[in-house]
Amino acid sequence: MTLNALVSLILTKHEEWDSKAAKFGYIPAYKPVLESLLRASDDESLDRMGRIILAPMWREMASFWYHDSSEERILDLLSMRSRHLPYVQTEVRKEGRKCTIVTHHDLGPNWSVVLQAAFDELVRKSFHAQPTISQGDTVVTVDFPLP
């Protein structure tokens, strides 16, 4: 990789993610601490974290980033953050009137509980649809019809 390419990559990440994410309280965190906090949380707390914190934050972030919190911009946000967060990768696939979101992470099974609750809340409130969600220790898959 050339120096120019590296500088361009760093500046793009700063412009697309770092400078804006900090306004939403994102901080660099020591991964073992986050994993420990997640392991110590009960299912009800994890569910609340997804529904009350994560899902609304995704809508607010889409509104801030794109000046639009439409369904399309929320999906764009979920895809975009994967380019900048090494511990979470999200792929959004649309086939006709069906959408599938697959998120792979390495934060442990309790993060899957948080994601399942967040996606359930997000799809019901923002897409006005009933999601089908499957959850594993490191993967959460969400299927739902597009409006």
C-alpha angles and dihedrals in degrees: 000000000000123000090246091053091049093049090047091051092050093047092047091051091049092049097041099040125355101057094046099037091057088063088062094051098263110157133174105261133191102251097219089056092052091046091050092051090050092049090051093053123094122231093258091055092046091050091050090048090057097042101038102032113020104039095047090044091055090053092047092047092052089051092049097043098042102019084237131084096192120139091260094053092048089055089047090053093051090051095044096052089058089066090061108030110073096194096055129049121184126188120192117200125184121192112176107303094345127092127195123190117192118188122187119189140165100217098103135261095296090063086058088058090052092048093048091054092044094050092045091053094042096050094044095047103033103030097029090224139122108247127211107216130188120189133197131169093274106010133063118187123193125190123185141149117260118237 
